Amino acid sequence: METGSAYLLTGCVLQLPLALLYKFFTPKWVFIFMLIVFEIGSAVCGGAQNSVSIIVGRAIQGLGGAGIFSGSMVLIVEAVPLAKRPMYMGFGGATFGLSAVLGPLVGGALTSNASWRWCFLINLPIGGMVLLVLLWFFPNTHTMDEQCGPQKENSVQKSIQEKFLDLDPMGIIFLVPGMVFLMLALQLGGSVYVWSNGRIIVLFVVAGILFVSFILNEIYQRERAMLKMTVFTQRTVFGSFFYSFCVGGSMMTIVYYLPIWFQAIKGASAVKSGEMNIPLLLSLMIGTLLAGMLVSKIVGYAAPFMIVGAIIMTIGAGLFSTFGISTSHAKWIGYQVVYGFGLGLGMQQGAAAIQAVIPKHDTPQAISFLFFGQQLGGAIMLCIGENLLNSSLVRNIRTSLPNIDPGHISNSGATDFRNTVSGPDMIKLLQAYNGALRHVFFLPIAVSGLALVGAFPVEWKNLIKVEKEQSAEKDRLSRVTKE
């Protein structure tokens, strides 16, 4: 298992179970705990003496990262009024884009001038500063269940057994191994084993059985369910989940395979390909910030930004599919700007839209559900993309260069394959590789377009108006209580 797979596996698998911690325990302290877990994973990776230690450390990082990812949104819900949340979520999305720009550059500089270990150890002082800020500035609050549950007094006096049952242990027993089997099948299928291999079939079958068992358990558990059916089946929540699934799949495919195109076709190094990816990430930041501020300050509606974002994403993904070996700088920069801006417009809006239609105490589960969909979509589409690339590359090489072993080219990597041929054959090989990558770029076109299917069911609720109504209702109840 690769180190990236270990991070993705724990991060995706544990996204939903961790949401229950934010619901039934104080969000501030859950976030701090998950931050410490992430830091422990970073320390393990930084001090690793072998690949097994790195894999273990990355798995621990994935656990902490899953809690941090959704927890950051939960803390915004805790600290910020409803109408202003899209703006602050936009800041979060912009930070994600900025870190994606700086990460490869800083990582490359650390690896070249210090040691690869500092790619992990640098997280320790940064995490320490975040920890101090949280301890010093973020207020202590009640759990969301205590704040907003229908029976606050009873929830405070719950026994240890009742709190344990609130964590839906049976749901965890079904979901976690089911996700592990699914992720393993997606990771191993088409790369280590063919899809028709008995091992892959068994993994999919067992995962399917566990998922069916999980859904039945959630229906039976009702209010104690990890994934409450009243939340899951709400049109805005389900639409936003599907939108997040498609956006995550499209985004991860582009973010992963665009640098490969730069390396394979343009001859860029790994660090240089990261620099060439900056236009996409900067436009993502701009789109996220703009959408967040417009929803919070002027428009109030999240749904239209999801629709417009999906349309622009689809156009941008379509432009990537026109890449050729002689594509100019102006084109690959401009295409990234189009795609990144569309991605930024809609990426965070599902999390904003659901907060206008569900109770506050269900928000952690709903937000984690969306992030779960985003990570699941990314994992599935990356696996499909890998199979598309390999099959298309083999077919193209056999057609244009029958004397070259396709397997040798596939195993040479995105840059070293250039050393296998020269002269006219190099042009043919580049065209074969470019054609294979173009087939991969058809995938984000499809899923970006499908994101519209998720955007249309999302209710057009004005967050500014909803916040005013909630404030008025709270004032009315306060006056009634005093009387």
Secondary structure, 3 states (H helix, E strand, C coil): CCHHHHHHHHHHHCHHHHHHHHHHCCHHHHHHHHHHHHHHHHHHHHCCCCHHHHHHHHHHHHHHHHHHHHHHHHHHHHHCCHHHHHHHHHHHHHHHHHHHHHHHHHHHHHHHHCCCCHHHHCHHHHHHHHHHHHHHHCCCCCCHHHHHCCCHHHHHCCCHHHHHHHCCHHHHHHHHHHHHHHHHHHHHECCCECCCCHHHHHHHHHHHHHHHHHHHHHHHHHHHCCCCHHHHCCHHHHHHHHHHHHHHHHHHHHHHHHHHHHHHHHCCCHHHHHHHCHHHHHHHHHHHHHHHHHHHHHHCCCHHHHHHHHHHHHHHHHHHCCCCCCCCHHHHHHHHHHHHHHHHHHHCHHHHHHCCCCCHHHHHHHHHHHHHHHHHHHHHHHHHHHHHHHHHHHHHHHHHCCCCCHHHHHHCHHHHHHHHCCCHHHHHHHHHHHHHHHHHHHHHHHHHHHHHHHHCCCCCCCHHHHHHHHHHHHHHHHHHHHC
